[in-house]
C-alpha cells in the first residue's frame, strides 16, 4: 500500500517524526538486536569449546560465526 504525501505529512504533523526516520530507527534496532544475539551465541559456543563442555568442537564455533555473519549480511541487505 503506497503512502501519498498527504498521509506522510499527516503522520509528521501528529508525531513530529518523519516516516523515513521512524523506519530507520526500527531497522537499526532490529540489526543491533540481531548483532547482540549472534555475538552472544558465538561467545557461548567459544566458551563451551574452551572449557571442553558439551562436545563442542572448533568447527561448531567457526560455523556459528560464519552463520552469524551470513545472516547479518542478508539482514543488512534487506534493511538497506
C-alpha positions in Angstrom: 0.0 0.0 0.0 1.6 3.2 -1.1 1.7 6.3 1.1 1.0 9.6 -0.5 2.3 12.9 0.5 -0.9 13.9 2.4 -0.6 10.8 4.6 3.1 11.3 5.2 2.5 15.0 6.2 -0.3 14.0 8.5 1.9 11.4 10.2 4.7 14.1 10.6 2.2 16.6 12.0 0.9 14.1 14.5 4.2 12.7 15.7 6.8 15.2 14.8 8.9 12.5 13.2 9.0 11.6 9.5 8.1 8.1 8.4 11.5 7.5 6.9 13.2 8.4 10.2 11.0 6.0 12.1 11.6 3.2 9.6 15.4 3.8 10.0 15.1 3.6 13.8 13.1 0.4 13.7 15.5 -1.2 11.2 18.5 -0.1 13.3 17.0 -1.7 16.4 16.5 -5.0 14.6 20.0 -5.0 13.3 21.5 -4.2 16.7 19.4 -6.8 18.4 20.5 -9.4 15.9 24.2 -8.4 16.3 24.0 -8.7 20.1 22.2 -12.1 19.9 24.6 -13.5 17.4 27.6 -12.3 19.4 26.2 -13.9 22.5 25.6 -17.3 20.7 29.1 -17.3 19.2 30.7 -16.4 22.5 28.7 -19.1 24.2 30.0 -21.7 21.7 33.5 -20.4 22.2 33.3 -20.6 26.0 32.0 -24.2 25.8 34.7 -25.1 23.4 37.4 -23.5 25.6 36.1 -25.3 28.7 35.7 -28.6 26.7 32.0 -28.8 27.6 29.1 -30.4 25.6 31.3 -31.9 22.9 31.6 -28.5 21.1 34.3 -28.6 18.5 36.2 -25.7 16.9 34.2 -26.3 13.8 31.0 -25.6 15.7 32.4 -22.2 16.8 33.5 -21.3 13.3 30.2 -22.5 11.9 28.3 -20.3 14.4 30.4 -17.3 13.4 30.0 -17.9 9.7 26.3 -18.3 10.1 26.0 -15.1 12.1 28.0 -13.1 9.5 25.9 -14.5 6.6 22.6 -13.8 8.2 23.8 -10.3 9.2 24.8 -9.6 5.6 21.3 -10.7 4.4 19.6 -8.6 7.1 21.7 -5.5 6.2 20.9 -6.0 2.5 17.2 -6.2 3.2 17.2 -3.2 5.5 19.1 -1.0 3.2 
